[in-house]
Amino acid sequence: MRTREVPDHIFEKLIGALICESAAAMLAQRTRGATPHAGEAFGRVLAWLWESTAGPDDVLTYVADLVAQVRYHAPGADASVPLDDILSGVRRAATAMSPGERAAMLACLRADLPAYL
């Protein structure tokens, strides 16, 4: 796999677009009554962030951004979407992580995410 260096200001644009896309997908799924899923791409990025030197702090920040998009900023946003529904969608997306790492990430999110919201 090829690796590229990306300046922070470019990475922030890329991750922001991914978060917006994931939020829109989750809102569309909710409208159809489907089980929420943040998307394979979002899950792979979270797995990479969790395993990289960025670690939990960046994962918390980006999942908090996803919550904000789903609840307040994305077209069709719905402030009544429970945090558990969003985290369920994140868990379903994080298939690139081992079960143990996924559980650790979700425990971290459940414990620390409310302070970001």
DRENDO-1510 file (C-alpha; in Angstrom, 1 decimal, always signed):
<recs>
REC; n; res; u; v; w
REC; 1; MET; +0.0; +0.0; +0.0 .
REC; 2; ARG; +1.3; +3.4; -0.9 .
REC; 3; THR; +1.6; +6.0; +1.9 .
REC; 4; ARG; +1.4; +9.8; +1.4 .
REC; 5; GLU; +2.2; +12.7; +3.6 .
REC; 6; VAL; -0.7; +15.1; +3.8 .
REC; 7; PRO; -0.5; +18.6; +5.3 .
REC; 8; ASP; -2.8; +19.1; +8.3 .
REC; 9; HIS; -5.0; +21.6; +6.5 .
REC; 10; ILE; -5.6; +19.2; +3.7 .
REC; 11; PHE; -6.2; +16.3; +6.1 .
REC; 12; GLU; -8.8; +18.4; +7.9 .
REC; 13; LYS; -10.7; +19.0; +4.6 .
REC; 14; LEU; -10.6; +15.3; +3.8 .
REC; 15; ILE; -11.8; +14.2; +7.2 .
REC; 16; GLY; -14.5; +16.9; +7.2 .
REC; 17; ALA; -15.9; +15.7; +3.9 .
REC; 18; LEU; -15.9; +12.1; +5.2 .
REC; 19; ILE; -17.7; +13.1; +8.3 .
REC; 20; CYS; -20.3; +15.0; +6.3 .
REC; 21; GLU; -20.8; +12.1; +4.0 .
REC; 22; SER; -21.1; +9.6; +6.9 .
REC; 23; ALA; -23.7; +11.8; +8.6 .
REC; 24; ALA; -25.8; +12.2; +5.5 .
REC; 25; ALA; -25.7; +8.4; +5.0 .
REC; 26; MET; -26.7; +7.8; +8.6 .
REC; 27; LEU; -29.6; +10.3; +8.4 .
REC; 28; ALA; -30.8; +8.7; +5.1 .
REC; 29; GLN; -30.7; +5.2; +6.8 .
REC; 30; ARG; -32.7; +6.6; +9.7 .
REC; 31; THR; -35.3; +8.0; +7.3 .
REC; 32; ARG; -35.7; +4.5; +5.7 .
REC; 33; GLY; -35.8; +2.8; +9.1 .
REC; 34; ALA; -32.5; +1.0; +8.4 .
REC; 35; THR; -29.9; +0.1; +11.0 .
REC; 36; PRO; -27.4; +3.0; +11.3 .
REC; 37; HIS; -24.0; +2.5; +9.8 .
REC; 38; ALA; -21.4; +5.2; +9.6 .
REC; 39; GLY; -19.8; +3.6; +6.5 .
REC; 40; GLU; -16.8; +1.4; +5.8 .
REC; 41; ALA; -14.7; +4.4; +4.9 .
REC; 42; PHE; -15.4; +6.1; +8.2 .
REC; 43; GLY; -14.7; +2.9; +10.0 .
REC; 44; ARG; -11.3; +2.4; +8.3 .
REC; 45; VAL; -10.3; +5.9; +9.0 .
REC; 46; LEU; -11.2; +5.5; +12.7 .
REC; 47; ALA; -9.2; +2.3; +12.9 .
REC; 48; TRP; -6.2; +4.0; +11.3 .
REC; 49; LEU; -6.5; +6.9; +13.7 .
REC; 50; TRP; -6.9; +4.7; +16.7 .
REC; 51; GLU; -3.9; +2.7; +15.9 .
REC; 52; SER; -1.7; +5.6; +14.8 .
REC; 53; THR; +0.0; +8.1; +17.0 .
REC; 54; ALA; -3.1; +10.3; +16.9 .
REC; 55; GLY; -5.0; +7.8; +19.0 .
REC; 56; PRO; -8.1; +8.4; +21.1 .
REC; 57; ASP; -8.0; +12.2; +21.1 .
REC; 58; ASP; -8.5; +12.5; +17.4 .
REC; 59; VAL; -11.1; +9.7; +17.3 .
REC; 60; LEU; -13.1; +11.5; +20.0 .
REC; 61; THR; -12.9; +14.8; +18.1 .
REC; 62; TYR; -14.0; +13.3; +14.8 .
REC; 63; VAL; -16.8; +11.2; +16.3 .
REC; 64; ALA; -18.0; +14.3; +18.2 .
REC; 65; ASP; -18.0; +16.1; +14.8 .
REC; 66; LEU; -20.1; +13.2; +13.4 .
REC; 67; VAL; -22.6; +13.6; +16.2 .
REC; 68; ALA; -22.8; +17.4; +15.6 .
REC; 69; GLN; -23.4; +16.8; +11.9 .
REC; 70; VAL; -26.1; +14.2; +12.5 .
REC; 71; ARG; -27.9; +16.2; +15.1 .
REC; 72; TYR; -27.5; +19.8; +14.0 .
REC; 73; HIS; -25.6; +20.6; +10.8 .
REC; 74; ALA; -26.2; +18.1; +8.0 .
REC; 75; PRO; -29.2; +18.6; +5.7 .
REC; 76; GLY; -32.1; +16.8; +7.5 .
REC; 77; ALA; -30.3; +16.9; +10.8 .
REC; 78; ASP; -32.3; +15.6; +13.8 .
REC; 79; ALA; -31.4; +16.7; +17.3 .
REC; 80; SER; -33.4; +13.8; +18.7 .
REC; 81; VAL; -31.0; +11.1; +17.4 .
REC; 82; PRO; -29.7; +9.3; +20.5 .
REC; 83; LEU; -26.0; +9.1; +21.0 .
REC; 84; ASP; -26.4; +5.3; +21.3 .
REC; 85; ASP; -27.7; +5.1; +17.8 .
REC; 86; ILE; -24.8; +7.0; +16.5 .
REC; 87; LEU; -22.3; +4.9; +18.4 .
REC; 88; SER; -24.0; +1.8; +17.2 .
REC; 89; GLY; -23.4; +3.1; +13.6 .
REC; 90; VAL; -19.8; +3.7; +14.4 .
REC; 91; ARG; -19.4; +0.2; +15.9 .
REC; 92; ARG; -20.9; -1.3; +12.8 .
REC; 93; ALA; -18.5; +0.7; +10.6 .
REC; 94; ALA; -15.4; -0.2; +12.6 .
REC; 95; THR; -15.0; -3.7; +11.1 .
REC; 96; ALA; -11.4; -3.0; +10.2 .
REC; 97; MET; -10.6; -3.1; +13.9 .
REC; 98; SER; -10.1; -6.3; +16.0 .
REC; 99; PRO; -13.0; -6.9; +18.4 .
REC; 100; GLY; -10.9; -6.0; +21.4 .
REC; 101; GLU; -9.7; -2.7; +19.8 .
REC; 102; ARG; -13.3; -1.9; +18.7 .
REC; 103; ALA; -14.5; -2.5; +22.3 .
REC; 104; ALA; -11.8; -0.3; +23.7 .
REC; 105; MET; -12.6; +2.5; +21.3 .
REC; 106; LEU; -16.3; +2.3; +22.1 .
REC; 107; ALA; -15.6; +2.3; +25.8 .
REC; 108; CYS; -13.5; +5.4; +25.4 .
REC; 109; LEU; -16.2; +7.1; +23.3 .
REC; 110; ARG; -18.9; +6.3; +25.8 .
REC; 111; ALA; -16.8; +7.6; +28.7 .
REC; 112; ASP; -15.3; +10.7; +27.1 .
REC; 113; LEU; -17.6; +11.8; +24.3 .
REC; 114; PRO; -20.2; +13.5; +26.4 .
REC; 115; ALA; -17.6; +16.1; +27.4 .
REC; 116; TYR; -17.1; +17.0; +23.7 .
REC; 117; LEU; -20.8; +17.5; +23.1 .
</recs>
